[in-house]
Amino acid sequence: MMMTCEISMYPVRDEYLPPIKDFIARLNAAGDVEVTTSATSTCLVGEYGRIMDLLREAMAASQAEFGTAVFVTKFIPGYVPD
């Protein structure tokens, strides 16, 4: 099943840009998911299982390298924007 996910990351630290840039780079490295980044969020479009795996991996890597962050997400199963 295809899905769209919108995610925003809020690192709990003063220097918040490095963790955000790293997280977005990890998402972009996945060649099988469409990634579109705006000023406030990143949108992922792809297979449900792949997106969930990618988020799990990228969030765990971010936690290990940069510490705590808050992630706000919207999941729309079955929706693919035109």
N, C-alpha and C positions, 0 to 999 in steps of 0.2 A: 504494500500500500504506500502510495506517495503521501508526503506530508510537508507542511510549511511550519517552521519554527522561527520565532523572533526572540532574540536573547539580548539582554543588557547586562553588563558586568560592572560591579561597584566594588573595587578593591578597598579593604579596610586598612588603609595606610596613607601617609602623606604623599608619597610619590606614586600616584595611581596610573600614570600613562604606561610605564614599562610592562606591568602585568596585562593591561588591556591589549597593547600591541602584540605581545607574545601570544595571548589567547586567540586573537584574530588571525595571526599568522598560522597557528596550529589548525584552525578551521579551514583556512585557505589552502593548506597543504593537501587536504583531501580532494583528490581530483574527481571523485564520484558524487560530490554534493555541490549544488550551486550556492555560492556565498555572495551576498550583497551587503556591504557595510555602509551605514549612514552615520551621521554625527551622534546619534543616541542609541543605536542598536544595530545588530547584525541579523540578517534574515538567511535562513538555510532552507533549501528546497531539495528534497531527495527521498529515498526510500526510508520509511519509518525506522526500521532496525538500524540502518546505517547512521542516521542522524543521532539516534539515542546512543549508539556506541561511540560516535565521534564526540558528543558532548561529555559522556562519562570519561573518556580518555583525556580530553582537553581540560576539563575541570579538575581532574585528579593531578595532572601535570602542573597546572597553575597553583593548586594548593601546596604541592610539594616544593615548588620553586619560590613562590611569593607569599604564601600564607593565606589567611582568610579573605574571602570575597563574597559578596552577595550577588546572586544571579537571579534576574527576573525574566521569566520566559512566558511565551504564549505558544501553545501547540495547536495546530489546525490539521488534524488527520484528514486525509482525502482531498485537501485543497492544494492546488498548484496555480499560482498567479499566471495570467496570460502574458 
